[in-house]
Amino acid sequence: MFEIGINLTSNQFDKDRPQVVERARAAGLSGMLITGTSEQESAEAQKMAMEHPDFCWSTAGVHPHQASDWNEDVERSIRDLAALPQVVAIGECGLDFNRNFSPADSQEAAFTAQLSLAKELQLPVFLHCRDAGERFAALIKPWLPDLPGGVVHCFTGTREELELYLSLGLSIGITGWVCDERRGLELREMLPLIPADRLMLETDAPYLLPRDMENKPKNRRNEPAFLPHIVNQVAMWRGEDPQWLAGITDENARKLFALPVL
């Protein structure tokens, strides 16, 4: 099974980062994508991926929260990182009108610039969208015919947003949010609507520890070794065999990010 969203640059992993990767291997993961969310963290993610060849890869981009930092120097840095073999997608990029840590116009400018960069470099996009579905779709739609593809990571939106993203040909990343009986029930009901060949799975660790896990860690930190739990739960709610789902979502990730097939 393939983990498409691990924030391995988080300081929550500073004390045991190598062990986190080894526990992921021991849990049966076949690969992980380390998320870049800023110029600095994209560089750190690439270096971390280098330390685990043929198991870790990374993205390079600027999250909408940091969109105000986008400028020509940042774009040059992201372009240089994207030329390295460990970097297999542009992002995390998109729109977040929920928290608005950067103004909407800055978010849109940074998002469009990264879509242009992905087209230029022919890389897929690793996408973030929260409370901005219609504007997000309007901005990305003209670029999609010229992109290798994209995944809306950590999807937690409405059925209308899900159907919109699927109609655009995007893949959908599902996290342990779906394991939360307080706020994940609507998403749980939507799982069967996602075609198997458009589904990807992730932890978004260290965040979103699945609430329905037994023997949860005392520090409440999520990590990639818990991805099998998410696979099993999603398979149950979709009425599919967990081993089959682990395999097909692994294939989906390797196809989108142009990774070696096992």
Secondary structure, DSSP 8 states (H G I E B T S, - for coil): -EEEEE-TTSGGGTTTHHHHHHHHHHTT--EEEE---SHHHHHHHHHHHHTSTTTEEEEE---GGGGGG--HHHHHHHHHHHTSTTEEEEEEEEEETTT-SS-HHHHHHHHHHHHHHHHHHT--EEEEEES-HHHHHHHHTTTGGGSS-EEETT----HHHHHHHHHTT-EEEE-GGGG-TTT-HHHHHHGGGS-GGGEEE---BTS---TT-SS--TT----GGGHHHHHHHHHHHHT--HHHHHHHHHHHHHHHTT----
